Amino acid sequence: MSPRSASVNEELRRRSRERLLRATVELVDERGYEATTLGDIADRAGSARGLVSYYFPGKRQLLQSAVHRLMHLTLAEALDREPRPAGPDAGRELLARAIDAILGLARDHPTLMRTHMAGILQYEGFVQCDEQQRLAGLLRDTVVRYGSPDPDTDYPMLRALLMGAVFAVLLPGAPMPPARLRAELFGRYGLEWGMGCPPDAPEPGASGKGPAPAGRDGRRAPGGGGVRPQR
């Protein structure tokens, strides 16, 4: 039997690593972080226990990579969903989809995302892994397609706002309503409520009550709209 080629071995390693990442998401979602062991993850993935340590230096790093992969795949699916955005408002539609995709993760995976945020704040911060870089690339490209004149400044701001919104949705004892946070983000970027994947909840302030959302420069936009990107 001839030995496997380098490309075959690389593909097998990629698949093994992805099984570990999927298993981590599933188990932390089901049981929480503390109740999930590396042995549990290896068993769920159908991998040898030693492979976990081979690919990842520890459970925290494994979890961050797993969540970044989930975020990347979720965002990519939302941006590529049919019908594909076209025309002058394509960039705004893509940004709306991106916002809804990240807020949707807080709704659909609260235990996982709360654990992820706690790990970033309490331990090593961002893990600079391939999954995190893919997520960053998608978000930055979305900012570019939105029409940002300065994506190197606007991308970190969008990332910070999305992280803050996820934290606010998941804050124990005092969560913010996702629709309210969505309205603030959409107002800041001048996005219509019907863009992206609108929730069942009505738009906050749609009756004319309450303050208008802030624009990108921090000022309240006339009539509740946000500030559009420079063309």
N, C-alpha and C positions, 0 to 999 in steps of 0.2 A: 504494500500500500504506500503510495507516494505521499510525502509530507504536504501539509496544507500550505498554500501560498501566503505571503504576507498580507495580501488584501483580504483573503478569507479569514485569517486570524484577527485582523482589525475589525471586520464586520462582526465576528463572534463576540469580541470584547465590547463593541458598541451595543449590541443587543443585550448582553449580560448586564451592562451598566444601566441601560434603560429599564430593564426589569426591576433592578434594585430601586431606581427612582420612583417607578410606578408603585411598587410595594410600599415604599415609605409614605407616599401620599395616602394610599388606601388605609394603612394601619394607623397613622397619626389621626386621620379623619375619624376612624372608628373608635380608637381607644385613648387618644391623647398621647402626648410626647413621653411622659414619664412611664406610662404603662407599655410602651413599645420598646422592645430591645433590638439590638442589632441581629441577634439570632432569629427573632421573629421576622425581621425584614428579609433575612437570607432565606428562611423557610418559605415565606410567601412568594419570593422571587424564584424559588427553585434553584438557588445558588449555594455554593459552599460558603461557610461562615468567613473563611479567610479572604474571599473576594471582596467583601465589604471593606475590610481594612486595606486591601490592595488599591481600591479605587478612591477611598475617602479617608481622611485622617481621623474622623470622629463622627458621632451621630449628629451634632449640630451642623457640621459642614454638609453632611448627607442631606439633612432636612432642607437646608437653604437651597442646595442644588435642585432638590426634588420640587420645591415650591416654585423656584424660578423657571424650571422646565414647564410646570403646569401653567404658569402665567404666560410664558412665551407661546405655548401651543394654543391656549385659550384666546390670546390676543391675535395670533395669526389666523385662527379660524374666523374670528369676528371680522377682521379686515378683508378676508377673502370671500366672505359670504355673498352669495348671489341675491339680488343683482349687484354687480360690481359698480361702485360709485364712478360716475363720469360727469363731465361738464364742469362749469366754473365752481360749483359747490362740492366737488368730489373731496377736496381736502378737509372741508368742515365735516362732511359725513364720516370720513375716516376717523377724525378726532372724536366725534360723538361715539362711534363704535368702540374706540379704545377706552374711553371713560366708562362706558357701560360694561365692557368686558371686565375691567379691573374691579369695579363696584360689585359686579355679579359674583366674583370670586369670594368676596366678603360675605355675601348672602348665601352662597351655595356651600362654602367650606369654612364656616366660622371657627371651628376648633383648629383647623390647620392654619388658617391665616392669622389667628390670634397668637398661636405658638410661634409662627414665623416672625411676626412683628416683635414679640417679646425677645426672641433670640437676637434680632438685630440690635435692639436697644440695650440689652443687658450683657451681651457677650462680645463677639468679635466683629460686629458690624457686617457689612456686605462681604460675602464670599465672592471673589473674583473668578468665577468658573465660566465654562463655555455657555451654560444655560443663562447666566446673568448677562453675559455679553450679547447673546441673541435677543433677549428681552430688551436690553438697552438699545440695540440697533433698530428694532421694530418701532419703539417709541420715538426715537430720534427721527427716523424716516417719516413717521406720521406727522411730527412737528414740521418737518421740511415740506411735506405735501400740503399741510395746512396753510403754508405760505409765510412762515416765520422769517423775518429778515435777519434774525440772529439765533439760529438753532442751538448754538453752543451755550447760549444763556437761557433760552426758552425751554430746551429739553430738561435740564435739571430742575427748573421751576415746575414743569408739568409732573415730573417724577415726584417731587416733594408734595405737590398738591394731592396727587393720587394716594401717596402713602398716608398723608394726613387724613384723607377721606376714609380710607380703609380703617385706620385707627379709630376714627370717630364713630364709625358704624359698629365696631366691635368693643368699644369701651364698656367694661362691665359696670352695670348699675346706672349708667347715664349715656346710652347710645344715642347718636343722632339719627333721625329718619333718613334713609337712603335717598328718598325723593328730594328732601331739602338740600342735601349735599350735591345731588345731581343738578338741581336748579342753580346752585351757586357756581358750580364748575361750568355749566352750559352758559350762564350769564357772563362769566368772565371771558369766555372765548367766542361769544356771539353766536351760539348755536341754538337752533330752534328745538323746542321740546319734542317734536315729532321725529327728529333725527335719531340715528342709532337704533337702540332697542328700547322704546319708551316703556316705563313700568305701567302697571294697571292704575297706580295712584295718580290722581290729577296733579297738574303742575302747581306747585306752591305759589301763591300770589297771583294765580291766573284771573281771579276775580277783581284784581286791581288793588287788593289790600296788601299792606306790607311793603318793605323797601324793595327797590329794584336791585337785581344782582350787580356786583361790581364788575367793571371792565378790566382789561389786562393792566391798565395803569393804576388800578386801585380806586378810580372814580366811579361813581354810580352812573351807569349809562342811561340816557333819556329813554323813557318808556319801557325800561326793564331789559333792553337789549345790551349785548356786550360789544366790545370793540373788535371789529373785523381785522384780520391780518392785512398787512400791506401787500398789495398785488405787485 
